[in-house]
Amino acid sequence: MDNEAASTHHFEQRIKELKEFLEKHYASKVDLLEFREDVAVQFGKVHVEIAQVHVTIAKMETRMAKWLIATVIAMVGATFAIVRYFH
């Protein structure tokens, strides 16, 4: 009987050590949900930043297209002026 008590005590001690190990090294569901929420917030911030970059690129494309059109019009005007001068 004394052997059973020692075995039971050892078993309980081992369970206690295992619980402490799990609490120290593994996350609980609450910890995982908090982490998931933090990750979702960070992904939201990343998506906002990406959207801002897309807007900036679109503005730059528009500005470049306007510049290109203005340059082409100026070159055509200069070409006609030169042709008219020499003609």
N, C-alpha and C positions, 0 to 999 in steps of 0.2 A: 504494500500500500504506500509505503514511503517513496518507493520508486515512481509510482504513478503521480504523486504530489510533486516530485522533483521534475518529472516530465511535463506536467501541466504548467508548472511555474516557468520552466524553460520555454515552453510553447507560448505562454502569455508574454514573456519577456521578448521573444522573437517577434511576435505580432506588434508589440509596442515599438520596437526598433524599426520595423517595416513601416508603420504608420508615420513615425518621425521622418524616415527617409523620404517617403512619398510627399509629405507636407513640405519638406525642404527642397526637393528636386523636381517636383511635378506641379503643373498648374491645375487649379480647380476650374470648374465650369465658369464661375464668376470671373476669374482671372482671364480665361479665354474670351469671354464675352466682352470684357473691358478692352482687351487687346484687339478684338475684331472691330469694336467701335472706333478705336484709335486709328486702325488701318483704314477703315472706311472714310474717316475724316481726312486722312492724309491723301487717299485716292481722290477725294473730292477736290482738295486743294490742287492736286496735280492736274485734274481735268480742267479746272478754272485757268491754271497757268497755260495749258495747251490751247485752250480757247482764245486766250489773250494773244498768244503767239500767232494763231491763225488770223485773228483780226489785224494784227500788225502786218503780217505778210500780205493780206488782201489790200490794205492801205498802200503798201509799197508797190504792189503790182499795179494798182490804179494810178499812182503817181508816175510810175515808169511808162505806162501806156500813154498818159497825157503828155509826158515829156517827148515820147517818141513821135506822137502825132504832131505836136508843135514843131519839132525839129524837121519832120518831113515837109510840113507846110512851109516852113521858113526856107528849106532847101529848094523846093519847087518855085517859090517866089523869087529867090535869088537867081535861080536858073533862067526863069522867064525874063528877069531884068537884064541879065547878061546877054541873052539872045536878042532882046529888043535893042540893046545898046549897040551890038555888033551888026545887027541886020539893017 
